Amino acid sequence: MSTALPPPPPAEPAPTVLGLPFTGRWLTQNSPANRVPSHGTDLFGTTYAIDFVAVDGHGRSGPPGWRALFATEAPEDFRGFGTPVLAPSSGTVVSVHDGEPDHEARRSQPALLAYALTQAGRVRQGPNAIAGNHVVIALAPDGPYVLLAHLRRGSIAAVPGALVAEGARIGGCGNSGNSTEPHVHLQVTDSTDWSACRGLPLAFRHPDGGPGPWLPRNGTVFNAR
Protein backbone atom coordinates (compact mmCIF):
# COMPACT_ATOMS: atom_id res chain seq x y z
CA MET A 1 0.00 0.00 0.00
CA SER A 2 1.44 3.34 -1.03
CA THR A 3 1.27 6.47 1.06
CA ALA A 4 0.36 9.65 -0.77
CA LEU A 5 2.94 12.38 -0.49
CA PRO A 6 1.77 15.75 0.80
CA PRO A 7 1.24 18.34 -1.92
CA PRO A 8 4.21 20.64 -2.53
CA PRO A 9 4.01 24.12 -1.02
CA PRO A 10 2.62 26.77 -3.35
CA ALA A 11 5.23 28.43 -5.51
CA GLU A 12 6.37 31.85 -4.38
CA PRO A 13 5.17 34.54 -6.81
CA ALA A 14 7.74 36.24 -8.99
CA PRO A 15 9.17 39.37 -7.37
CA THR A 16 7.96 42.83 -8.24
CA VAL A 17 11.04 44.45 -9.80
CA LEU A 18 11.53 48.10 -8.87
CA GLY A 19 13.98 50.93 -9.25
CA LEU A 20 15.87 52.07 -6.17
CA PRO A 21 14.01 54.89 -4.37
CA PHE A 22 17.03 57.15 -3.84
CA THR A 23 20.49 58.08 -5.05
CA GLY A 24 23.76 58.02 -3.12
CA ARG A 25 25.43 55.50 -0.82
CA TRP A 26 23.20 53.16 1.22
CA LEU A 27 23.43 50.21 3.60
CA THR A 28 20.94 47.31 3.41
CA GLN A 29 19.18 46.12 6.56
CA ASN A 30 16.37 43.65 7.32
CA SER A 31 16.54 42.15 3.85
CA PRO A 32 14.31 39.25 2.75
CA ALA A 33 17.42 37.89 1.02
CA ASN A 34 18.55 36.84 4.52
CA ARG A 35 15.26 35.66 6.03
CA VAL A 36 11.51 35.67 5.52
CA PRO A 37 9.67 37.30 7.18
CA SER A 38 12.38 39.92 6.92
CA HIS A 39 11.25 41.97 9.91
CA GLY A 40 10.37 38.92 12.00
CA THR A 41 6.62 39.19 11.37
CA ASP A 42 3.98 39.10 8.63
CA LEU A 43 2.04 41.85 10.40
CA PHE A 44 0.96 44.81 8.22
CA GLY A 45 2.27 43.07 5.07
CA THR A 46 5.93 43.35 6.11
CA THR A 47 6.86 39.77 5.11
CA TYR A 48 9.30 40.84 2.36
CA ALA A 49 9.97 44.42 3.47
CA ILE A 50 13.46 45.87 3.21
CA ASP A 51 15.25 48.81 4.87
CA PHE A 52 17.98 51.11 3.58
CA VAL A 53 20.15 53.47 5.66
CA ALA A 54 22.20 56.25 4.05
CA VAL A 55 25.89 56.04 5.00
CA ASP A 56 29.10 57.92 4.33
CA GLY A 57 32.31 56.55 2.84
CA HIS A 58 33.20 55.01 6.20
CA GLY A 59 29.85 53.20 6.47
CA ARG A 60 28.55 55.57 9.17
CA SER A 61 24.92 56.68 9.19
CA GLY A 62 25.53 59.39 11.80
CA PRO A 63 28.36 61.18 13.55
CA PRO A 64 30.64 59.31 15.93
CA GLY A 65 30.62 60.38 19.56
CA TRP A 66 29.43 59.53 23.02
CA ARG A 67 25.75 59.97 22.18
CA ALA A 68 25.96 57.12 19.66
CA LEU A 69 27.10 54.86 22.52
CA PHE A 70 25.00 56.00 25.45
CA ALA A 71 22.10 58.30 24.49
CA THR A 72 19.57 59.33 21.87
CA GLU A 73 20.52 61.55 18.92
CA ALA A 74 18.88 64.26 16.84
CA PRO A 75 17.61 62.84 13.52
CA GLU A 76 18.92 65.95 11.73
CA ASP A 77 22.48 64.78 12.49
CA PHE A 78 22.09 61.68 10.31
CA ARG A 79 23.31 61.46 6.75
CA GLY A 80 19.99 60.25 5.35
CA PHE A 81 17.68 62.72 7.07
CA GLY A 82 15.86 64.75 4.40
CA THR A 83 17.44 62.85 1.49
CA PRO A 84 14.96 62.73 -1.42
CA VAL A 85 12.90 59.55 -1.60
CA LEU A 86 11.89 58.68 -5.16
CA ALA A 87 9.06 56.68 -6.67
CA PRO A 88 10.53 53.21 -7.38
CA SER A 89 8.04 52.65 -10.21
CA SER A 90 5.42 54.55 -12.16
CA GLY A 91 1.91 54.30 -10.77
CA THR A 92 -0.93 56.05 -8.97
CA VAL A 93 -0.66 57.44 -5.46
CA VAL A 94 -3.45 55.81 -3.46
CA SER A 95 -2.59 56.82 0.09
CA VAL A 96 -0.59 59.51 1.88
CA HIS A 97 -0.09 60.04 5.61
CA ASP A 98 1.84 62.97 7.08
CA GLY A 99 2.09 64.74 10.42
CA GLU A 100 3.92 62.15 12.53
CA PRO A 101 6.95 63.61 14.35
CA ASP A 102 10.54 62.70 13.52
CA HIS A 103 11.60 61.44 16.92
CA GLU A 104 15.10 61.10 18.30
CA ALA A 105 17.32 58.41 16.82
CA ARG A 106 18.70 55.50 18.79
CA ARG A 107 21.94 53.65 18.08
CA SER A 108 23.07 53.02 21.67
CA GLN A 109 22.11 49.77 23.39
CA PRO A 110 20.44 51.52 26.38
CA ALA A 111 18.32 53.68 24.07
CA LEU A 112 17.43 50.72 21.84
CA LEU A 113 16.37 48.61 24.81
CA ALA A 114 14.12 51.36 26.14
CA TYR A 115 12.59 51.80 22.69
CA ALA A 116 11.96 48.05 22.31
CA LEU A 117 9.86 48.11 25.47
CA THR A 118 7.40 50.50 23.75
CA GLN A 119 7.04 48.37 20.60
CA ALA A 120 3.80 46.66 21.61
CA GLY A 121 2.17 50.01 22.29
CA ARG A 122 2.95 51.25 18.80
CA VAL A 123 1.53 48.08 17.25
CA ARG A 124 -1.71 48.60 19.18
CA GLN A 125 -1.96 52.13 17.77
CA GLY A 126 -2.10 50.72 14.24
CA PRO A 127 -0.35 51.10 10.89
CA ASN A 128 0.25 54.86 11.03
CA ALA A 129 2.14 54.52 14.30
CA ILE A 130 4.33 51.86 12.70
CA ALA A 131 4.83 53.31 9.19
CA GLY A 132 4.93 56.94 10.31
CA ASN A 133 4.67 59.37 7.42
CA HIS A 134 4.28 57.33 4.27
CA VAL A 135 3.17 57.09 0.64
CA VAL A 136 1.50 54.13 -1.09
CA ILE A 137 1.70 53.75 -4.89
CA ALA A 138 -0.48 51.34 -6.88
CA LEU A 139 1.50 49.90 -9.79
CA ALA A 140 -1.75 48.82 -11.52
CA PRO A 141 -5.43 49.47 -10.75
CA ASP A 142 -5.65 46.33 -8.59
CA GLY A 143 -2.09 46.43 -7.28
CA PRO A 144 0.48 45.44 -6.35
CA TYR A 145 1.04 48.32 -3.95
CA VAL A 146 4.37 49.81 -2.88
CA LEU A 147 4.68 51.41 0.55
CA LEU A 148 7.50 53.85 1.35
CA ALA A 149 7.58 54.55 5.09
CA HIS A 150 9.21 56.62 7.86
CA LEU A 151 9.30 59.77 5.73
CA ARG A 152 10.23 63.17 7.14
CA ARG A 153 7.29 65.16 8.47
CA GLY A 154 6.20 67.84 6.01
CA SER A 155 8.32 66.47 3.16
CA ILE A 156 5.69 64.53 1.23
CA ALA A 157 5.22 65.87 -2.29
CA ALA A 158 2.63 63.31 -3.48
CA VAL A 159 -1.16 63.56 -3.30
CA PRO A 160 -3.74 60.77 -3.52
CA GLY A 161 -4.95 60.16 -7.07
CA ALA A 162 -1.86 61.65 -8.71
CA LEU A 163 0.08 59.75 -11.35
CA VAL A 164 3.79 59.54 -10.57
CA ALA A 165 6.65 58.56 -12.84
CA GLU A 166 9.49 56.36 -11.66
CA GLY A 167 12.20 58.57 -10.21
CA ALA A 168 9.86 61.40 -9.20
CA ARG A 169 10.47 62.81 -5.73
CA ILE A 170 7.69 61.80 -3.34
CA GLY A 171 9.19 62.87 -0.01
CA GLY A 172 12.26 62.94 2.19
CA CYS A 173 13.90 60.29 4.35
CA GLY A 174 12.86 60.68 7.96
CA ASN A 175 12.59 59.02 11.35
CA SER A 176 8.84 58.87 11.90
CA GLY A 177 6.87 55.87 13.12
CA ASN A 178 8.60 52.68 14.27
CA SER A 179 12.12 53.75 13.35
CA THR A 180 15.35 53.81 15.35
CA GLU A 181 17.28 56.01 12.91
CA PRO A 182 16.49 57.79 9.62
CA HIS A 183 16.02 55.21 6.88
CA VAL A 184 13.82 54.18 3.96
CA HIS A 185 11.46 51.24 4.48
CA LEU A 186 9.95 49.69 1.34
CA GLN A 187 7.48 46.85 0.97
CA VAL A 188 5.08 45.46 -1.64
CA THR A 189 1.62 44.14 -0.77
CA ASP A 190 -1.44 42.74 -2.51
CA SER A 191 -3.80 45.30 -0.92
CA THR A 192 -3.90 48.34 1.34
CA ASP A 193 -6.01 46.61 3.99
CA TRP A 194 -3.11 46.53 6.46
CA SER A 195 -4.92 44.16 8.81
CA ALA A 196 -5.24 41.47 6.14
CA CYS A 197 -2.85 42.22 3.26
CA ARG A 198 -0.12 39.82 2.16
CA GLY A 199 3.44 40.92 1.64
CA LEU A 200 4.81 40.15 -1.83
CA PRO A 201 8.40 39.40 -2.91
CA LEU A 202 10.37 42.30 -4.34
CA ALA A 203 13.65 42.91 -6.13
CA PHE A 204 15.45 45.80 -7.80
CA ARG A 205 17.21 46.58 -11.01
CA HIS A 206 20.92 46.38 -10.25
CA PRO A 207 22.48 49.81 -9.56
CA ASP A 208 25.45 48.87 -11.77
CA GLY A 209 23.22 47.74 -14.63
CA GLY A 210 23.87 44.06 -14.02
CA PRO A 211 21.54 41.37 -15.41
CA GLY A 212 18.42 40.09 -13.74
CA PRO A 213 16.56 41.13 -10.58
CA TRP A 214 18.82 42.05 -7.65
CA LEU A 215 18.08 41.76 -3.95
CA PRO A 216 20.91 42.93 -1.67
CA ARG A 217 21.66 41.02 1.51
CA ASN A 218 22.00 42.52 4.96
CA GLY A 219 25.16 44.59 5.24
CA THR A 220 25.44 45.28 1.52
CA VAL A 221 26.62 48.84 0.86
CA PHE A 222 26.08 50.19 -2.65
CA ASN A 223 25.87 53.39 -4.65
CA ALA A 224 22.54 54.17 -6.29
CA ARG A 225 22.48 56.45 -9.31
Secondary structure by P-SEA (a helix, b strand, c coil): ccccccccccccccccccccccccbbbbcccccccccccccccccccbbbbbbbbccccccccccccccccccccccccccccccccccccccccccccccccbbbccaaaaaaaaaaaaaaaaaccccccccbbbbbccccccbbbbccccccccccccccccccccccbbbbbccccccbbbbbbccccccccbbbbbbbccccccccccbbbbcccbbbbcc
